[in-house]
Amino acid sequence: MELIPQPLTKEAFAPFGDVIDVPKEAGRTYYEDALGNLRPEAKASLSMTFRLPTPDRPLKSGTMERHEFSSQSFVPVDVGRWLIVVAPHAAKGGPDMTGARAFIANGQQGVTYRPNTWHHGLTTLDRPGRFAVLMWRAGTRDEEFVPVAPFTIDIP
């Protein structure tokens, strides 16, 4: 299967979560609709991550991940373009790769994946990237990684 990424837009990403736009003007914008914690014992976890860009063109993968009980937000701190691959949950379990979508975010866009949203690992494209990451952790089943049929992403 080959995925061709589209530019990240709020409308196209809406089934999977929210797009977080870095403000261009003074003021505050709230991005809480996709936030979710389905375990009362889980605690909020805020971390920073640094990723080197992938040189792979096209990118080949065979793994997806999810956070069944927690949303996960990636807020850009210092990043160029980065890749987002998402898939809905299949009726029989696991990611439904027939519904997979790929997006390219610019350095002024972040995302919140809703709980139970299958996604590919964080992938920066043109230069190293730094993100703030928000999710909830309980120390058990915080994340799940599964193999899927190999797929490629044709990165422009």
Secondary structure, 3 states (H helix, E strand, C coil): CEECCEECCHHHHCCCEEEEECCCCCCCCCCCCCCCECCCCCEEEEEEEEECECCCCCEEEEEEEECCCECEEEEEEECCCEEEEEECECCCCCECHHHCEEEEECCCEEEEECCCCEECCCEECCCCEEEEEEEEECCCCCCEEEEEEEEEECCC
